[in-house]
Amino acid sequence: MINTSIVLYNHSFSEIAPLVKTLLASGVVSELFLLDNSPTPSPEFNSLPVTYIYNNKNLGYGAAHNIALRKTIEQGNPYHLVINPDIELKSRDLEVIEGFMNLNTNIGHLMPKVLYPDGKIQYLCKLLPTPFDLIFRRFLPAKWTEKRMERFEMRKTGYDKIMDVPYLSGCFMFLRTVALKEVGLFDERFFMYPEDIDLTRRIHSKYRTVFYPDVSIVHHHAQSSYLNLKMLVIHITNMIKYFNKWGWFFDKERKEVNRPLTPKGEQSSFTI
């Protein structure tokens, strides 16, 4: 069975209800946590068969999910799904993923294929990032960084086969509880943005972190840090914290993890 958590911030009941209905209809979700970081509580969520927790302040993405993750560990539930409120999936998807995880006990974290609403692939399988990939490129014309982004997002793999990936998006994180007990939960120093990178690479050092294209979901993705100055400042501030933790230009683990995943002839250009 699977516990699931969704972090909310000023989400309406109508926005979240379809996803909640789908998750509960899956037949494999034991407990669904709605963790509300909004300025005011939303009593209507109490009408749903979920565990609604109002945090009375914006704790941040990882810190809010950690509330539910600790409950899952206490309960001894084998799996926990961290999922964004803007995800669409089919009820049977979770059963398929759970079955695959049961057969592959060395996988600690799984992400399915993620699509835009128009059916195009979201390139969310990535190498461990350098400062250029997460900060500096934002201030350069897209055409100057196109080739590098193609490598960083592993686009040449075709996104059509199961593969091990060191950085998987936080929009859908199917996590094995024993892996979390070994490597720890989300690092609460990160308010938002790099907490998924940090957790994935910690799990990747002990378990497989896998892209699983046999299941596809839809993500109504909006890059708010590109559209909002306040969110951009939050993004950069937390990226600075990430590189302070793991290393800016000297990150031995990053180099070792990325090397076999970077096409020959391109490795030397992927160190900035």
C-alpha positions as CSV (number, residue, x, y, z in Angstrom):
1,M,0.0,0.0,0.0
2,I,1.0,3.6,-0.6
3,N,0.7,6.8,1.4
4,T,0.5,10.0,-0.7
5,S,1.1,13.7,0.1
6,I,0.1,16.9,-1.7
7,V,1.3,20.3,-0.6
8,L,-1.2,23.1,-1.1
9,Y,-0.8,26.9,-1.3
10,N,-4.0,28.8,-2.0
11,H,-5.5,25.9,-4.0
12,S,-9.2,25.8,-4.3
13,F,-11.3,22.7,-3.6
14,S,-12.3,22.5,-7.3
15,E,-8.6,22.5,-8.3
16,I,-7.6,19.6,-6.1
17,A,-10.7,17.4,-6.0
18,P,-10.2,15.6,-9.3
19,L,-6.7,14.4,-8.4
20,V,-7.8,13.4,-4.9
21,K,-10.7,11.4,-6.5
22,T,-8.3,9.6,-8.8
23,L,-5.8,8.8,-6.1
24,L,-8.4,7.4,-3.8
25,A,-10.0,5.4,-6.6
26,S,-6.6,3.6,-7.2
27,G,-7.4,1.1,-4.5
28,V,-3.7,1.1,-3.3
29,V,-3.6,4.5,-1.4
30,S,-3.7,3.9,2.4
31,E,-3.7,7.5,3.5
32,L,-3.7,10.7,1.5
33,F,-2.2,13.8,3.2
34,L,-3.2,17.3,2.2
35,L,-0.6,19.7,3.7
36,D,-1.8,23.2,3.5
37,N,0.8,26.0,3.6
38,S,-1.8,28.7,2.7
39,P,-2.3,31.9,4.7
40,T,-5.8,30.7,5.8
41,P,-7.2,27.2,6.2
42,S,-9.8,25.7,3.8
43,P,-12.5,23.9,5.8
44,E,-14.0,22.3,2.6
45,F,-11.0,20.0,2.4
46,N,-12.2,18.4,5.7
47,S,-15.1,16.9,3.7
48,L,-12.8,14.7,1.8
49,P,-11.7,11.3,3.0
50,V,-8.1,12.5,3.5
51,T,-5.8,13.7,6.3
52,Y,-5.9,17.5,6.1
53,I,-3.2,19.3,7.9
54,Y,-3.1,23.1,8.1
55,N,0.4,24.3,8.9
56,N,-0.6,27.9,9.8
57,K,2.3,29.2,7.7
58,N,4.2,28.5,4.5
59,L,6.7,25.9,5.6
60,G,8.1,25.3,2.1
61,Y,7.7,22.3,-0.1
62,G,10.0,19.8,1.5
63,A,9.3,20.6,5.1
64,A,5.6,20.2,4.5
65,H,6.0,16.9,2.8
66,N,8.2,15.7,5.6
67,I,5.3,15.8,8.0
68,A,3.6,13.1,5.9
69,L,6.8,11.2,5.2
70,R,7.5,10.9,9.0
71,K,4.0,9.4,9.4
72,T,4.6,6.9,6.6
73,I,7.8,5.8,8.3
74,E,6.1,5.5,11.7
75,Q,3.3,3.4,10.1
76,G,5.8,1.1,8.3
77,N,4.2,1.7,5.0
78,P,6.5,0.5,2.2
79,Y,5.9,3.4,-0.2
80,H,5.2,7.1,-0.3
81,L,4.2,9.2,-3.3
82,V,5.0,12.9,-3.3
83,I,2.9,14.4,-6.0
84,N,2.1,17.9,-7.2
85,P,-1.5,19.2,-7.2
86,D,-1.3,19.9,-11.0
87,I,-0.8,16.3,-12.0
88,E,-3.2,14.1,-14.0
89,L,-3.0,10.4,-13.9
90,K,-5.1,7.3,-14.3
91,S,-6.2,5.3,-11.2
92,R,-4.4,2.2,-12.4
93,D,-1.1,3.9,-12.8
94,L,-0.2,3.6,-9.1
95,E,-0.9,-0.2,-9.1
96,V,1.4,-0.6,-12.1
97,I,4.2,1.3,-10.5
98,E,3.8,-0.4,-7.2
99,G,4.0,-3.8,-8.9
100,F,7.2,-2.8,-10.7
101,M,8.7,-1.5,-7.5
102,N,7.8,-4.8,-5.7
103,L,9.8,-6.7,-8.4
104,N,12.8,-4.3,-8.2
105,T,13.7,-3.8,-4.6
106,N,16.9,-2.0,-5.4
107,I,14.9,1.0,-6.7
108,G,14.5,3.8,-4.1
109,H,12.8,6.4,-6.2
110,L,10.8,6.2,-9.5
111,M,9.3,8.9,-11.8
112,P,7.1,8.0,-14.8
113,K,7.1,9.7,-18.2
114,V,5.7,13.2,-17.7
115,L,3.8,15.0,-20.5
116,Y,2.5,18.4,-21.1
117,P,-1.3,18.7,-21.6
118,D,-0.7,18.7,-25.4
119,G,1.1,15.4,-25.2
120,K,4.7,16.6,-25.6
121,I,7.4,15.2,-23.3
122,Q,8.6,17.2,-20.4
123,Y,12.3,16.6,-20.2
124,L,12.6,16.0,-16.5
125,C,15.4,13.4,-16.4
126,K,18.6,15.3,-15.7
127,L,22.2,15.1,-14.8
128,L,23.5,16.4,-11.5
129,P,23.5,20.2,-12.1
130,T,26.4,22.6,-12.2
131,P,25.9,26.3,-11.2
132,F,25.6,27.1,-14.9
133,D,22.7,24.7,-15.4
134,L,20.6,26.1,-12.5
135,I,21.6,29.8,-12.2
136,F,23.8,31.4,-14.9
137,R,22.0,30.1,-18.0
138,R,18.8,32.0,-16.9
139,F,20.5,35.2,-17.8
140,L,21.6,34.1,-21.3
141,P,19.7,33.8,-24.6
142,A,18.1,30.3,-24.9
143,K,19.9,29.7,-28.3
144,W,23.3,30.0,-26.5
145,T,22.5,27.2,-24.1
146,E,20.4,24.9,-26.2
147,K,23.0,22.2,-26.8
148,R,24.1,22.2,-23.2
149,M,20.4,21.9,-22.0
150,E,20.0,19.0,-24.5
151,R,22.8,17.1,-22.7
152,F,21.7,18.2,-19.2
153,E,18.1,16.9,-19.8
154,M,19.4,13.7,-21.4
155,R,17.3,14.3,-24.5
156,K,19.3,12.0,-26.7
157,T,18.1,9.0,-24.7
158,G,14.8,9.3,-26.4
159,Y,12.9,9.0,-23.1
160,D,11.5,5.7,-24.4
161,K,13.2,3.2,-22.1
162,I,13.7,2.5,-18.4
163,M,16.9,4.2,-17.2
164,D,18.7,5.3,-14.1
165,V,18.8,9.0,-13.6
166,P,20.5,11.0,-10.9
167,Y,18.1,13.9,-10.8
168,L,14.3,13.3,-11.2
169,S,11.7,16.0,-10.9
170,G,9.8,16.5,-7.6
171,C,6.4,16.7,-9.4
172,F,6.0,12.9,-8.9
173,M,8.3,11.1,-6.6
174,F,7.4,7.4,-5.9
175,L,9.6,6.7,-2.9
176,R,10.6,3.5,-1.1
177,T,10.3,4.1,2.7
178,V,13.4,2.1,3.6
179,A,15.5,4.3,1.3
180,L,14.2,7.4,3.1
181,K,15.1,5.8,6.5
182,E,18.6,5.3,5.2
183,V,19.3,8.6,3.5
184,G,17.0,11.0,5.3
185,L,14.0,13.1,4.2
186,F,13.8,16.4,2.3
187,D,16.5,18.9,3.5
188,E,14.4,21.6,5.1
189,R,17.0,24.2,4.6
190,F,15.7,24.5,1.0
191,F,12.4,26.4,1.0
192,M,11.6,25.2,-2.5
193,Y,13.2,24.2,-5.9
194,P,16.4,22.1,-5.2
195,E,15.0,19.8,-2.6
196,D,14.1,17.2,-5.2
197,I,17.7,17.3,-6.6
198,D,19.1,16.9,-3.2
199,L,16.9,14.0,-2.2
200,T,17.3,12.2,-5.5
201,R,21.1,12.3,-5.5
202,R,21.2,11.1,-1.9
203,I,18.9,8.1,-2.8
204,H,20.9,7.6,-6.0
205,S,24.0,7.1,-4.0
206,K,22.4,4.0,-2.3
207,Y,19.6,2.8,-4.6
208,R,18.5,3.1,-8.2
209,T,16.6,6.2,-9.1
210,V,14.6,5.2,-12.2
211,F,12.7,6.8,-15.1
212,Y,9.8,4.5,-15.9
213,P,8.2,5.3,-19.3
214,D,5.7,2.4,-19.2
215,V,3.4,4.8,-17.2
216,S,2.7,8.4,-18.5
217,I,1.2,11.2,-16.5
218,V,0.3,14.8,-17.4
219,H,1.8,17.8,-15.6
220,H,0.3,21.3,-16.0
221,H,3.7,22.8,-15.4
222,A,4.3,26.5,-14.9
223,Q,7.8,27.8,-14.4
224,S,6.9,30.5,-11.9
225,S,10.5,31.6,-11.2
226,Y,10.7,32.7,-14.9
227,L,7.6,34.8,-14.6
228,N,7.8,36.3,-11.1
229,L,10.7,38.3,-9.7
230,K,10.0,37.2,-6.1
231,M,10.0,33.6,-7.1
232,L,13.2,34.1,-9.1
233,V,14.9,35.5,-6.0
234,I,13.7,32.5,-4.0
235,H,14.9,30.1,-6.7
236,I,18.4,31.6,-6.8
237,T,18.7,31.9,-3.0
238,N,17.9,28.2,-2.6
239,M,20.2,27.2,-5.5
240,I,23.0,29.0,-3.7
241,K,22.2,26.9,-0.6
242,Y,22.3,23.8,-2.7
243,F,25.8,24.5,-4.2
244,N,27.1,25.6,-0.8
245,K,26.1,22.1,0.4
246,W,27.4,20.0,-2.5
247,G,30.1,22.2,-4.0
248,W,30.1,24.8,-6.7
249,F,32.8,24.0,-9.2
250,F,34.4,21.1,-7.3
251,D,31.9,18.3,-6.8
252,K,33.7,15.0,-7.2
253,E,30.5,13.0,-6.9
254,R,28.7,15.1,-9.6
255,K,31.6,14.4,-11.9
256,E,31.6,10.7,-11.3
257,V,27.9,10.3,-11.6
258,N,27.5,12.5,-14.8
259,R,30.5,11.1,-16.7
260,P,29.0,7.8,-17.8
261,L,25.7,9.5,-18.7
262,T,27.3,12.2,-20.9
263,P,27.9,11.3,-24.5
264,K,31.6,10.9,-25.5
265,G,33.0,14.0,-27.0
266,E,30.8,16.2,-24.8
267,Q,32.1,15.4,-21.4
268,S,34.8,18.0,-21.3
269,S,32.3,20.8,-22.1
270,F,30.0,19.7,-19.2
271,T,32.1,20.9,-16.3
272,I,31.3,24.6,-16.0
